[in-house]
Amino acid sequence: MKQFDTPALHPADPTANATDLLVDRVTATPDAPLFSIPNGDAWDDITCAEFYRQVIALSKGLVASGIEPGDKIGLMCKTRYEWTLIDFATWFAGAVLVPVYETSSPMQVQWNMSDSEAIAIILETPDMFARFDEVHPELPEIRKVWQLHLGDLDKLAAAGVDVPDEEIERRRKLANADDIGTLIYTSGSTGKPKGCVLTHGNFVELSRNSAEALSEVVEEGRASTLLFITTAHIFARFIAVLCVTGGVKVGHQADTKQLLPALASFKPTFLLAVPRVFEKVYNSAEQKAEAGGRGKIFRRAADVAVAHSKAVEAGSVPFGLRVQFAIFDRLVYSKLRAAMGGRVKFAVSGSAPLGSHLGHFFHSLGIKILEGYGLTETTAPATVNLPDKFKIGTVGPALPGVSVRLSDDGEIQVKGINVFKEYWKNPEATAAAFDDGWFLTGDLGSFDDDGFLAITGRKKEIIVTAGGKNVSPAALEDPVRSNPLVSQVIVVGDQKPFIAALVTLDTEMLPTWLANNGEDKNMTLAEASVNPAVNAEIQRAIDLANSHVSRAESIRKFVILATDLTEASGHLTPKLSIKRNVIMKDFADVVEGIYSGSPATQGISLAH
C-alpha cells in the first residue's frame, strides 16, 4: 500500500475554534481591506476591523432573537459578502450553520432542515422563501425565518444592541477544535444527502496550514480573489475562511454572465474555479477568434502555448519556440490575460479533473492552475499543487497535516487535520466510510515517485463490459467535454457489448459555433442534435478521446440528446457533476436503443 504523509507546518491548537481566525486577523491587520463590495463599476473596501464590527453586531442580533449555543441555522443564499458575514456571526453566537444550495428544491430544503434539526433559517430572495414556504408546515422546529431582501440582517443587528460584548466573548469561546463547526449535506449524487460534521479544528488547522503552504498565493496585503462559485459548497466556503486567515481581499460575483466585467474591474490575483470555467474561457476565445476569421491563428497560438509550457517544464525552450511564443504573447495571450483583469497569477481548480492541454495553455499565459483534490468529507482539499511543487496533470501532493494512501485496488484514502468527524445521526454510514481512521473516498488514483496524486476514476463508476473490460468513464468523458459544443457526456456500457455515450450540447456555445460553421444559428436543440455538421463535430471529439484508450475501451456509438442536463432538471449536482444514477434511469430507453440490434461481436477487440 503506497502512502505519502506531509507533516503539519503549524502546531495544532486543540482549544482553538473558527472565531480565532478572525480575531487573529483583526489583531494583525485591523485597517487592511478584507472584502470589497460592488458599487456600480467600482468596489468599496471593508476593512478587517469593520468586518469584525459587523460580525459582532449580527451575532448579538442572533443572541437577542433567542439563538442558543449549538442551535442549527439554515442558510440559503448565493455567493455574496453577507454569506461569510453570516458564517462568522453564527460562530460568534456559538451556533452552527447548515448551508442549503441556492438551487435546492423544496424537498431538498425540507430534508436538510429536518434532518439537521435546524430551528431557524436565513433566505436571500423571494424565490428562495417561496421554496422554503412550500415545506415550512413540515418543519415545525423552524421558529425563526429571516430574509435578506427584506433587510432582516440590519433589523437583527439593531435588535441586538443591548447584548453585552462579554456574552459574545463567552459564547465564541465555548467550542473547541473537536466540536461541530458546520453541518454540510453531500450533493446526493449517489443517494439521499448525508450530513457531514466538519469540526472547528478542521477549519482552523486546515486554514492555518494551507495559508503557510500557499503563502505565495494568499500573500498577505497583496492577494485578492473574486469568488463566484457557490459558497454553500465546501470548496468556496473553505477558501472564504482561508482568505480571512491569510488577509486576502475578497469580492463576490454570483452571476457568471457578469463575471468578465467583474474580473476587469476587481483585478484579482488568483481565482477559484471548476474546470468547466477554464474550458468555457478557452472555448469562448476560440469561437470568438473563429467568428473574426482568426480561428487558425488562435489554434496555432494555443499549440505554441502548450509546447512552450511543456518545454519550460522540461527545463529548456528552443530559440524558435521562444520567438513564436513572444509573437503570440503580444497577439493573443496578453488579450486573454487582460480579459481576466490582468493580474491573475494563480487559479485553484477542483471538483473534476482539468485536462493537461488546458493546464499547459493557461500556464503559458502566466497563470498556474493549481489543481487539487478533495471532498466535503475532507473540508475540501486533501491534495493540491503548490506554486513551488507543481505538476500539470496531477492534483498535487498531500497538504501539510494530511496523509494520503492508495489501497491495493487503487482507492484513495485520507487521514489528517481535514477529515470530517462523522455523518450526522448516521453511525452505520460513518463506520462504512472509515478503515482504522482512514477515510475511504471511493475515488481511484495513482502516485508518481514524488507523491503527486493523479485521479483515475470513481470506484463505483467503473464500467465492466460484456467482454470483461474494466473502463473508467472519466478517462473518456473529460476529453470529450473539452470540445466547445459539448455540455455533458455520459459514458455507458456496463454489461453491454461495447462502450457508448450520451452527449448534450452547450446551449451558450451552440449559436456561435453554428454561425462559424455556416449553419443556421437559430436552430433548436432538437434540430442541432440531428444536424450532420454537429454530429460530425461530436464524432471528432469522440475520436480524439478514443485515441487515448484501447479499442475495447473506446466509444463506438453516441447519441446527442435533444435536451440539456442541468441542476434544475435534477441531473447535475450544484458543483455541476453528473448524477449518473439519475441519468441512467431517466434515459434508460435511449441507452437500450443504442444496443438494440447490435451484433454480439461489436466492440470486442481481438487486439487486447
C-alpha positions as CSV (number, residue, x, y, z in Angstrom):
1,M,0.0,0.0,0.0
2,K,1.6,3.3,-1.2
3,Q,1.4,6.1,1.3
4,F,2.6,9.8,1.4
5,D,2.5,12.0,4.5
6,T,3.1,15.7,4.7
7,P,3.9,17.0,8.2
8,A,1.9,19.9,9.5
9,L,3.6,23.3,9.2
10,H,1.6,24.8,12.1
11,P,1.3,23.4,15.6
12,A,-2.2,22.1,16.4
13,D,-4.3,24.0,18.9
14,P,-7.0,21.8,20.5
15,T,-8.6,24.8,22.2
16,A,-9.0,27.0,19.0
17,N,-12.1,27.5,17.0
18,A,-13.0,29.3,13.8
19,T,-13.7,32.6,15.6
20,D,-10.0,32.8,16.5
21,L,-9.1,33.0,12.8
22,L,-10.9,36.4,12.5
23,V,-9.8,37.6,15.9
24,D,-6.1,36.9,14.9
25,R,-6.6,38.6,11.6
26,V,-8.1,41.8,13.1
27,T,-5.3,41.9,15.7
28,A,-2.7,41.6,12.9
29,T,-4.1,44.0,10.3
30,P,-7.1,45.9,11.6
31,D,-7.1,48.6,8.8
32,A,-6.3,46.3,5.8
33,P,-9.1,45.6,3.4
34,L,-10.6,42.1,3.8
35,F,-13.6,42.4,1.5
36,S,-14.8,44.6,-1.4
37,I,-18.5,45.0,-2.3
38,P,-19.6,46.1,-5.7
39,N,-20.8,49.8,-6.1
40,G,-21.7,50.2,-9.8
41,D,-18.5,49.6,-11.7
42,A,-16.3,50.3,-8.6
43,W,-15.7,48.4,-5.4
44,D,-15.9,49.6,-1.9
45,D,-13.4,48.1,0.6
46,I,-14.4,46.7,4.0
47,T,-11.5,46.6,6.5
48,C,-10.8,43.7,8.9
49,A,-11.9,45.9,11.8
50,E,-15.2,46.9,10.1
51,F,-16.0,43.3,9.1
52,Y,-15.4,42.3,12.7
53,R,-17.7,45.0,14.0
54,Q,-20.4,43.8,11.6
55,V,-19.9,40.2,12.7
56,I,-20.3,41.1,16.4
57,A,-23.4,43.2,15.7
58,L,-25.1,40.4,13.8
59,S,-24.1,37.8,16.3
60,K,-25.7,39.9,19.0
61,G,-28.8,40.1,17.0
62,L,-28.9,36.3,16.8
63,V,-28.5,36.0,20.5
64,A,-31.2,38.6,21.1
65,S,-33.6,36.6,18.9
66,G,-33.2,33.5,21.0
67,I,-30.4,31.5,19.3
68,E,-28.6,29.3,21.8
69,P,-25.2,27.7,21.6
70,G,-25.3,24.6,19.5
71,D,-28.5,25.6,17.6
72,K,-28.6,24.9,13.9
73,I,-29.4,27.7,11.4
74,G,-30.1,27.1,7.8
75,L,-28.7,29.5,5.1
76,M,-29.9,29.6,1.5
77,C,-28.0,32.4,-0.2
78,K,-26.0,33.0,-3.4
79,T,-22.3,33.8,-3.2
80,R,-22.1,37.3,-1.8
81,Y,-20.4,39.3,1.1
82,E,-23.3,38.5,3.5
83,W,-22.6,34.8,3.3
84,T,-19.3,35.0,5.1
85,L,-20.7,37.7,7.4
86,I,-23.5,35.3,8.5
87,D,-21.0,32.4,8.7
88,F,-18.7,34.1,11.3
89,A,-21.7,35.8,13.1
90,T,-23.2,32.3,13.7
91,W,-19.8,31.0,15.0
92,F,-19.5,34.0,17.4
93,A,-23.0,33.3,18.7
94,G,-22.0,29.7,19.4
95,A,-24.4,28.3,16.8
96,V,-23.9,26.0,13.8
97,L,-24.6,26.9,10.1
98,V,-26.3,24.4,7.8
99,P,-25.8,25.6,4.2
100,V,-28.5,24.9,1.6
101,Y,-27.7,25.2,-2.1
102,E,-29.5,28.2,-3.6
103,T,-30.8,25.8,-6.4
104,S,-32.3,23.3,-4.0
105,S,-35.8,22.1,-4.5
106,P,-38.4,22.4,-1.7
107,M,-38.0,18.7,-0.9
108,Q,-34.2,19.1,-0.5
109,V,-34.7,22.1,1.7
110,Q,-37.1,20.1,3.8
111,W,-34.7,17.1,4.2
112,N,-31.7,19.3,5.1
113,M,-33.6,21.3,7.7
114,S,-35.5,18.4,9.3
115,D,-32.5,16.0,9.4
116,S,-30.2,18.7,10.8
117,E,-32.8,19.7,13.4
118,A,-32.4,23.4,12.4
119,I,-34.5,25.9,14.4
120,A,-34.0,28.9,12.2
121,I,-33.3,29.7,8.5
122,I,-31.9,32.7,6.6
123,L,-33.1,33.1,3.0
124,E,-31.8,35.6,0.4
125,T,-34.6,36.1,-2.2
126,P,-38.4,35.9,-2.5
127,D,-37.9,32.8,-4.8
128,M,-35.9,31.0,-2.1
129,F,-38.5,32.0,0.5
130,A,-41.3,30.5,-1.7
131,R,-39.5,27.2,-1.9
132,F,-39.0,27.1,1.8
133,D,-42.5,28.2,2.5
134,E,-43.9,25.3,0.5
135,V,-42.4,22.9,3.1
136,H,-42.5,25.1,6.2
137,P,-45.6,23.3,7.5
138,E,-43.5,20.1,7.6
139,L,-40.8,21.9,9.6
140,P,-42.4,22.8,13.0
141,E,-38.9,23.1,14.6
142,I,-38.1,26.2,12.5
143,R,-39.2,29.1,14.7
144,K,-37.3,32.0,13.0
145,V,-37.3,32.9,9.3
146,W,-35.1,35.8,8.2
147,Q,-35.0,37.2,4.6
148,L,-32.1,39.2,3.2
149,H,-34.2,41.0,0.6
150,L,-36.4,42.4,3.4
151,G,-33.4,43.9,5.3
152,D,-33.6,41.4,8.1
153,L,-29.8,41.4,8.8
154,D,-29.9,45.1,9.6
155,K,-33.0,44.5,11.8
156,L,-31.2,41.7,13.6
157,A,-28.2,43.9,14.2
158,A,-30.4,46.7,15.6
159,A,-32.3,44.3,17.8
160,G,-29.0,43.1,19.4
161,V,-27.6,46.4,20.6
162,D,-28.3,45.6,24.3
163,V,-26.5,42.3,24.3
164,P,-23.2,42.8,26.1
165,D,-19.8,42.2,24.5
166,E,-19.0,39.8,27.3
167,E,-21.8,37.5,26.3
168,I,-20.5,37.2,22.7
169,E,-16.9,36.7,24.0
170,R,-18.2,33.9,26.3
171,R,-20.1,32.2,23.5
172,R,-17.4,32.4,20.9
173,K,-15.0,30.6,23.3
174,L,-17.4,27.7,24.1
175,A,-16.4,25.5,21.1
176,N,-13.1,23.7,20.9
177,A,-11.4,22.1,18.0
178,D,-13.3,18.8,18.3
179,D,-16.8,20.5,18.3
180,I,-19.1,20.7,15.3
181,G,-18.3,23.8,13.2
182,T,-20.8,23.2,10.4
183,L,-23.1,20.6,9.0
184,I,-22.8,20.3,5.2
185,Y,-25.0,17.9,3.2
186,T,-23.5,16.0,0.4
187,S,-24.9,16.7,-3.1
188,G,-26.7,13.4,-3.2
189,S,-25.2,12.2,-6.5
190,T,-25.3,8.6,-5.0
191,G,-28.5,8.7,-3.0
192,K,-30.0,10.7,-0.1
193,P,-27.8,13.5,1.1
194,K,-25.8,12.8,4.2
195,G,-24.8,15.5,6.7
196,C,-21.1,15.8,7.1
197,V,-20.0,17.0,10.5
198,L,-17.0,19.3,10.0
199,T,-15.3,20.5,13.2
200,H,-13.9,23.8,14.2
201,G,-10.5,22.1,14.1
202,N,-11.0,21.0,10.5
203,F,-11.4,24.7,9.5
204,V,-8.7,26.1,11.9
205,E,-5.9,23.6,11.3
206,L,-6.5,23.3,7.5
207,S,-6.7,27.1,7.1
208,R,-3.6,27.8,9.1
209,N,-1.5,25.1,7.4
210,S,-2.9,26.0,3.9
211,A,-2.1,29.7,4.5
212,E,1.6,28.7,5.0
213,A,1.7,26.2,2.2
214,L,0.1,28.6,-0.3
215,S,1.7,31.7,1.1
216,E,2.7,32.9,-2.4
217,V,-1.0,32.6,-3.5
218,V,-2.6,34.2,-0.4
219,E,0.2,36.7,0.2
220,E,-1.0,39.0,3.0
221,G,-1.9,42.5,1.9
222,R,-1.3,41.8,-1.8
223,A,-3.6,38.9,-2.8
224,S,-7.2,39.2,-3.8
225,T,-9.8,36.9,-5.3
226,L,-13.2,37.2,-6.8
227,L,-15.5,34.3,-5.6
228,F,-18.2,33.2,-8.0
229,I,-18.8,29.5,-7.3
230,T,-21.4,28.8,-4.7
231,T,-20.2,29.3,-1.1
232,A,-22.7,26.7,0.1
233,H,-20.2,24.2,-1.4
234,I,-17.2,23.4,0.9
235,F,-14.7,24.3,-1.9
236,A,-15.6,28.1,-1.9
237,R,-16.6,28.0,1.8
238,F,-13.1,26.8,2.8
239,I,-11.4,29.4,0.5
240,A,-13.5,32.1,2.1
241,V,-12.3,31.1,5.6
242,L,-8.7,30.7,4.3
243,C,-8.9,34.3,2.9
244,V,-9.8,35.6,6.4
245,T,-6.9,33.6,7.9
246,G,-4.4,34.9,5.3
247,G,-5.7,38.5,4.9
248,V,-6.8,38.2,1.3
249,K,-9.2,40.8,-0.1
250,V,-12.4,39.0,-1.4
251,G,-15.0,40.2,-3.9
252,H,-18.1,38.3,-5.0
253,Q,-20.0,37.9,-8.3
254,A,-22.5,35.1,-8.3
255,D,-23.8,35.9,-11.8
256,T,-21.3,34.2,-14.2
257,K,-22.7,36.3,-17.1
258,Q,-21.3,39.3,-15.3
259,L,-18.0,37.6,-14.5
260,L,-15.8,39.1,-17.2
261,P,-16.8,42.8,-16.4
262,A,-16.3,42.0,-12.6
263,L,-12.9,40.5,-13.3
264,A,-11.9,43.5,-15.3
265,S,-12.9,46.0,-12.6
266,F,-11.8,43.9,-9.5
267,K,-8.5,42.7,-10.9
268,P,-8.0,39.6,-8.7
269,T,-4.5,38.0,-8.2
270,F,-6.0,34.4,-8.0
271,L,-9.2,32.7,-8.9
272,L,-11.1,29.7,-7.7
273,A,-12.9,27.7,-10.3
274,V,-14.1,24.3,-11.5
275,P,-12.5,23.0,-14.8
276,R,-15.7,23.8,-16.7
277,V,-15.0,27.5,-16.2
278,F,-11.5,27.2,-17.8
279,E,-13.0,25.2,-20.6
280,K,-15.5,27.9,-21.3
281,V,-12.9,30.7,-21.2
282,Y,-10.8,28.8,-23.7
283,N,-13.7,27.7,-26.0
284,S,-15.3,31.2,-26.0
285,A,-11.9,32.8,-27.0
286,E,-11.5,30.2,-29.8
287,Q,-15.1,30.7,-31.1
288,K,-14.7,34.5,-30.9
289,A,-11.4,34.2,-33.0
290,E,-13.2,31.9,-35.4
291,A,-16.0,34.4,-35.9
292,G,-13.4,37.1,-36.7
293,G,-11.6,34.9,-39.2
294,R,-8.7,34.3,-36.9
295,G,-9.5,30.8,-35.8
296,K,-6.4,29.3,-37.4
297,I,-4.2,31.9,-35.6
298,F,-5.8,31.1,-32.3
299,R,-5.3,27.4,-32.6
300,R,-1.7,27.9,-33.7
301,A,-1.2,30.2,-30.7
302,A,-2.7,27.5,-28.4
303,D,-0.4,24.8,-29.8
304,V,2.6,27.1,-29.2
305,A,1.4,27.9,-25.7
306,V,1.2,24.2,-24.8
307,A,4.5,23.3,-26.4
308,H,6.1,26.3,-24.6
309,S,4.8,25.2,-21.2
310,K,6.0,21.6,-21.8
311,A,9.4,22.9,-22.8
312,V,9.6,25.1,-19.6
313,E,8.6,22.0,-17.6
314,A,11.4,20.0,-19.3
315,G,13.9,22.8,-18.5
316,S,14.8,24.1,-22.0
317,V,12.9,26.2,-24.5
318,P,14.3,26.1,-28.1
319,F,15.0,29.5,-29.7
320,G,12.4,29.2,-32.5
321,L,9.7,28.3,-29.9
322,R,10.7,31.4,-27.8
323,V,10.3,33.7,-30.8
324,Q,6.9,32.2,-31.7
325,F,5.8,32.5,-28.1
326,A,6.8,36.1,-27.9
327,I,4.8,37.0,-31.1
328,F,1.7,35.2,-29.9
329,D,2.1,36.7,-26.4
330,R,1.5,40.1,-28.0
331,L,-1.2,39.0,-30.4
332,V,-3.3,36.5,-28.3
333,Y,-2.2,35.7,-24.7
334,S,-2.0,39.4,-23.5
335,K,-5.6,39.9,-24.5
336,L,-6.8,36.8,-22.6
337,R,-4.8,38.0,-19.5
338,A,-6.4,41.4,-19.8
339,A,-9.9,39.9,-20.0
340,M,-9.3,38.3,-16.6
341,G,-8.3,41.6,-15.1
342,G,-4.6,41.5,-16.0
343,R,-3.3,40.4,-12.5
344,V,-4.3,36.7,-12.2
345,K,-1.2,34.6,-11.4
346,F,-2.8,31.6,-9.9
347,A,-6.1,29.7,-10.2
348,V,-7.1,26.9,-7.8
349,S,-9.1,24.2,-9.6
350,G,-11.1,21.4,-8.1
351,S,-14.2,19.1,-8.2
352,A,-13.3,17.5,-11.5
353,P,-10.1,16.7,-13.5
354,L,-8.6,19.5,-15.6
355,G,-7.2,18.4,-19.0
356,S,-3.4,18.8,-19.3
357,H,-3.9,20.7,-22.5
358,L,-5.7,23.5,-20.6
359,G,-3.2,23.3,-17.8
360,H,-0.3,23.9,-20.2
361,F,-2.2,26.6,-22.1
362,F,-3.0,28.7,-19.1
363,H,0.5,28.1,-17.7
364,S,1.9,29.8,-20.8
365,L,-0.5,32.7,-20.1
366,G,1.4,33.2,-16.8
367,I,-1.4,31.6,-14.8
368,K,-0.6,28.5,-12.8
369,I,-3.7,26.4,-12.4
370,L,-3.1,24.7,-9.0
371,E,-5.3,21.6,-9.4
372,G,-6.4,20.0,-6.1
373,Y,-8.5,17.1,-4.9
374,G,-10.9,16.7,-2.0
375,L,-14.4,16.1,-0.9
376,T,-16.9,17.6,1.5
377,E,-15.7,15.0,4.0
378,T,-12.1,16.4,3.7
379,T,-13.1,20.0,4.2
380,A,-12.3,20.5,0.5
381,P,-8.6,20.0,-0.2
382,A,-6.7,16.8,0.7
383,T,-4.0,17.4,-2.0
384,V,-3.1,20.5,-4.1
385,N,-0.4,21.6,-6.4
386,L,1.7,24.4,-4.8
387,P,3.5,27.2,-6.6
388,D,6.8,25.5,-5.9
389,K,5.5,21.9,-6.1
390,F,3.6,21.8,-9.3
391,K,3.0,19.1,-11.9
392,I,0.4,19.6,-14.6
393,G,-1.9,16.5,-15.0
394,T,-1.8,15.8,-11.2
395,V,-3.8,17.1,-8.3
396,G,-0.6,17.7,-6.3
397,P,0.9,16.3,-3.1
398,A,-0.8,15.9,0.3
399,L,-1.4,19.2,2.1
400,P,0.5,19.8,5.4
401,G,-1.1,17.8,8.1
402,V,-2.6,15.3,5.7
403,S,-1.7,11.7,4.8
404,V,-2.9,10.0,1.6
405,R,-2.6,6.3,0.7
406,L,-3.8,4.0,-2.0
407,S,-5.4,0.6,-1.3
408,D,-4.5,-2.4,-3.3
409,D,-7.3,-1.7,-5.7
410,G,-6.2,1.9,-6.1
411,E,-8.8,3.6,-3.8
412,I,-7.7,6.9,-2.4
413,Q,-7.8,7.0,1.4
414,V,-7.2,10.1,3.5
415,K,-6.3,10.8,7.2
416,G,-5.4,14.1,8.9
417,I,-6.4,17.5,10.1
418,N,-9.0,17.9,7.3
419,V,-11.0,14.7,7.7
420,F,-14.6,15.1,9.0
421,K,-15.8,13.8,12.3
422,E,-18.8,11.7,11.3
423,Y,-22.0,11.6,9.3
424,W,-24.8,13.3,11.3
425,K,-27.1,10.8,13.0
426,N,-25.8,8.0,10.8
427,P,-23.3,5.7,12.6
428,E,-23.7,3.0,10.0
429,A,-22.6,5.3,7.2
430,T,-19.8,6.7,9.3
431,A,-18.5,3.2,10.2
432,A,-18.6,2.2,6.5
433,A,-16.6,5.3,5.5
434,F,-13.6,4.6,7.6
435,D,-10.9,1.9,7.8
436,D,-8.8,2.3,11.0
437,G,-9.2,6.1,11.0
438,W,-8.6,6.4,7.2
439,F,-11.5,7.9,5.2
440,L,-12.4,5.8,2.2
441,T,-13.1,8.3,-0.7
442,G,-14.4,5.9,-3.3
443,D,-12.1,7.6,-5.8
444,L,-9.3,5.8,-7.6
445,G,-5.9,7.3,-8.1
446,S,-2.2,6.7,-8.7
447,F,1.0,8.3,-7.2
448,D,4.2,9.2,-9.0
449,D,7.5,8.7,-7.3
450,D,7.3,12.2,-5.7
451,G,3.9,11.6,-4.1
452,F,1.9,13.6,-6.6
453,L,-1.6,12.2,-6.9
454,A,-3.5,11.6,-10.2
455,I,-7.2,10.8,-10.2
456,T,-8.1,7.9,-12.5
457,G,-11.8,7.4,-11.8
458,R,-14.5,6.6,-9.3
459,K,-14.6,3.1,-7.8
460,K,-18.4,2.9,-8.1
461,E,-18.4,4.2,-11.7
462,I,-16.1,1.6,-13.2
463,I,-17.9,0.0,-16.2
464,V,-17.4,-3.6,-16.9
465,T,-18.3,-4.5,-20.5
466,A,-19.8,-7.9,-21.5
467,G,-16.3,-8.7,-22.8
468,G,-15.0,-8.2,-19.2
469,K,-13.1,-5.0,-19.9
470,N,-12.9,-2.5,-17.0
471,V,-13.4,1.1,-18.2
472,S,-13.2,4.3,-16.2
473,P,-15.8,6.7,-17.7
474,A,-13.8,9.8,-16.6
475,A,-10.9,8.9,-19.0
476,L,-13.3,9.3,-21.9
477,E,-15.7,11.9,-20.6
478,D,-13.1,14.6,-19.7
479,P,-11.5,14.9,-23.2
480,V,-15.0,14.9,-25.0
481,R,-16.3,17.6,-22.6
482,S,-13.5,19.9,-23.5
483,N,-15.0,20.3,-27.0
484,P,-16.8,23.7,-27.3
485,L,-20.0,22.1,-28.5
486,V,-20.3,19.7,-25.6
487,S,-22.1,20.4,-22.4
488,Q,-22.1,17.0,-20.8
489,V,-21.1,13.5,-21.8
490,I,-22.1,10.2,-20.0
491,V,-20.3,7.1,-20.9
492,V,-22.4,3.9,-20.8
493,G,-21.8,0.2,-21.4
494,D,-22.0,-1.7,-18.1
495,Q,-22.5,-5.4,-19.1
496,K,-23.0,-4.3,-22.7
497,P,-21.0,-5.5,-25.7
498,F,-19.3,-2.1,-26.3
499,I,-18.9,1.4,-24.8
500,A,-21.2,4.2,-25.9
501,A,-22.0,7.7,-24.8
502,L,-24.9,10.1,-24.3
503,V,-23.9,13.7,-25.3
504,T,-25.6,17.0,-24.6
505,L,-24.9,20.3,-26.4
506,D,-23.7,23.5,-24.8
507,T,-26.6,25.9,-25.3
508,E,-24.4,29.0,-24.8
509,M,-21.8,28.0,-27.3
510,L,-24.1,26.4,-29.9
511,P,-25.4,29.5,-31.8
512,T,-21.8,30.9,-32.1
513,W,-20.5,27.5,-33.3
514,L,-23.3,27.1,-35.8
515,A,-22.7,30.6,-37.3
516,N,-19.0,30.0,-37.5
517,N,-19.6,26.8,-39.4
518,G,-22.1,28.1,-41.9
519,E,-25.2,26.7,-40.2
520,D,-28.4,28.4,-39.0
521,K,-27.5,29.8,-35.6
522,N,-31.2,29.9,-34.6
523,M,-31.8,26.1,-34.9
524,T,-33.3,24.4,-31.9
525,L,-31.6,21.9,-29.7
526,A,-33.7,19.1,-31.3
527,E,-32.7,20.3,-34.8
528,A,-29.0,20.6,-33.8
529,S,-29.0,17.1,-32.3
530,V,-29.6,15.6,-35.7
531,N,-27.6,18.1,-37.7
532,P,-24.9,16.4,-39.8
533,A,-22.3,19.1,-39.1
534,V,-22.9,19.0,-35.4
535,N,-22.8,15.2,-35.4
536,A,-19.5,15.3,-37.3
537,E,-18.0,17.7,-34.7
538,I,-19.1,15.4,-31.8
539,Q,-17.6,12.4,-33.7
540,R,-14.3,14.4,-33.9
541,A,-14.4,15.0,-30.2
542,I,-15.0,11.3,-29.6
543,D,-12.3,10.2,-32.0
544,L,-9.9,12.4,-30.0
545,A,-10.9,10.7,-26.7
546,N,-10.7,7.3,-28.3
547,S,-7.1,7.9,-29.4
548,H,-6.1,7.7,-25.7
549,V,-7.5,4.3,-25.0
550,S,-7.6,0.7,-26.4
551,R,-10.2,-0.3,-28.9
552,A,-12.1,-2.3,-26.3
553,E,-12.4,0.8,-24.2
554,S,-13.3,3.2,-27.0
555,I,-16.7,4.8,-27.6
556,R,-18.3,3.0,-30.5
557,K,-21.7,4.8,-30.7
558,F,-23.1,8.0,-29.3
559,V,-26.5,9.8,-29.1
560,I,-26.9,13.5,-28.9
561,L,-29.8,14.2,-26.5
562,A,-32.3,16.9,-27.6
563,T,-32.2,18.4,-24.1
564,D,-29.5,19.8,-21.8
565,L,-28.8,18.2,-18.4
566,T,-28.9,20.8,-15.7
567,E,-29.2,21.2,-11.9
568,A,-32.8,22.3,-12.4
569,S,-33.6,19.1,-14.3
570,G,-32.2,17.1,-11.4
571,H,-29.3,15.6,-13.5
572,L,-26.4,17.7,-12.1
573,T,-25.2,18.4,-8.6
574,P,-24.6,22.0,-7.5
575,K,-20.9,21.7,-8.4
576,L,-22.0,20.5,-11.9
577,S,-21.1,16.9,-11.5
578,I,-23.4,14.4,-13.3
579,K,-25.8,12.3,-11.2
580,R,-25.1,9.2,-13.1
581,N,-27.7,7.0,-11.5
582,V,-30.5,9.6,-12.2
583,I,-29.4,10.0,-15.8
584,M,-29.2,6.2,-16.4
585,K,-32.8,5.9,-15.0
586,D,-34.3,8.8,-17.0
587,F,-32.6,7.9,-20.3
588,A,-32.8,4.1,-20.0
589,D,-34.8,3.8,-23.2
590,V,-32.2,5.8,-25.1
591,V,-29.4,3.6,-23.8
592,E,-31.3,0.4,-24.7
593,G,-31.9,1.9,-28.2
594,I,-28.1,2.2,-28.7
595,Y,-27.6,-1.5,-28.1
596,S,-30.8,-3.0,-29.6
597,G,-30.0,-5.0,-32.8
598,S,-26.2,-4.7,-32.2
599,P,-24.2,-7.7,-33.3
600,A,-22.8,-9.6,-30.3
601,T,-19.2,-9.2,-31.5
602,Q,-19.4,-5.4,-31.9
603,G,-16.9,-3.7,-29.6
604,I,-14.9,-6.8,-28.7
605,S,-11.3,-6.1,-29.8
606,L,-9.2,-9.0,-30.8
607,A,-6.0,-6.9,-30.2
608,H,-6.4,-6.8,-26.5
